[in-house]
Amino acid sequence: MVFDLTEEQRMIQEMARGFAQKEVLPKAAEMDETGRYPAEIVAKLAELGLMGIAVPEEYGGAGMDNICYVIAMEEIARACASTAVIMSVNNSLVCDPLLKFGTEPQKKKYLVPLASGRKLGCFGLTEPGAGSDAGSQKTTAVRGGEHYIVNGTKNFISNAHEADTCILFTMTDREKKHKGITTLILDMKSEGVTIGKHENKMGIRASSTASIILEDVKIPVENRLGNEGDGFKIAMNTLDGGRIGIAAQAIGIARAALEDALAYAKERKQFGQPIAEFQAIQWMLADMATEIDAARLLAYRAAWLKDRKAKHSKESAMAKLYASETAMRAGVKGIQIHGGYGYIKEYPAERHFRDAKITEIYEGTSEIQRLVIASALLKD
Ligand code: CAA
């Protein structure tokens, strides 16, 4: 077993870390406060090849592996969790299914601009009545000649306001339940598409979250991803990859909580010495660092399996579950180490705590991850 990063993996780590520290971190507090979408940062992520990291160069991507993706995600999330989720959705939930399930013309038309970051994507699975129960889709797509007519509402969609393209899940045959779900590539400028209000969120405030209302939207049959009825498997397969990205995001947030707490603990003096010299503080720092390393190893393993096209549902769920809960624990400890200063917005500790929470919820709650892990255990 080799734990060293390859030359390419080290290079992307250095590049993403340098960019994140210099150009993203200084803006993170302001973006969190105002909820401003970081358009200029996303444009630079595109220039650096970070919007389609694991997509081959011929389709507009950087042609790297999924470990590079995890590494870059961690570095960007260390600086700004909002920027990281914008990047994660485009990479794993949009480019990845287009690469895996798209036809050659679909890849040329949609994947190339998305992977190169000229365009942005979103993932339209969740509905008001279909969150954890993703199979109970209500959005309908009725075929008439060479088009589908789509009606329904998608909820809590990340990147909804800025996205050009949506990987949209619809019901084409309600009788067949999850086997009646079909995936369509939606051009967000299509007639009949309305974007709802910006959700005012606890964390990841600079990434947009909104509903998408679809009223008699005409989508050409040539925009169908896979066959009719393949949608649920496409969604699940895509989320197996997406959860690796969210694990990496959570690791970045946890690292931010640790690094800020460590710096503070060395500086802050009480009882005549830096608080870092108290064992109570050292134990918290030690637990945070240990859990972060464990979470990172789980994420690297899941990415490594994905690169080898091996089954990785269970490993992705383990990585996301453990990393997101690590981020929450690190967020709590980070505030505790800062004491009263951790509770005010002048210090970033409270932002890390707020940003961490969503990683236990989106792309499958912790309860759903445990369910995926348990069902794999019972099948093995
Ligand atoms: N890959 C391929 N196929 C899969 C699969 C996988 N990982 N997991 C399940 N399937 C298949 C099963 O084999 C089964 O196939 P058959 O019908 O042929 O037997 C079929 O899918 C149904 O499987 P289940 O019976 O296990 O399905 P279920 O209805 O019980 O649901 C679930 C399973 C794990 C709970 C699933 O609904 C789920 O993952 N829910 C969470 C949804 C979620 O993560 N949403 C995230 C939204 S996107 C987001 O959050 C983005 C963002 O904002 C950043």
Residues whose N, C-alpha, C, O or C-beta is under 5 A from the ligand:
A	BS01	CAA	L125 T126 G131 S132 D133 A134 G135 F156 S158 K233 M236 N237 L239 D240 S313 Y362 E363 G364 I368
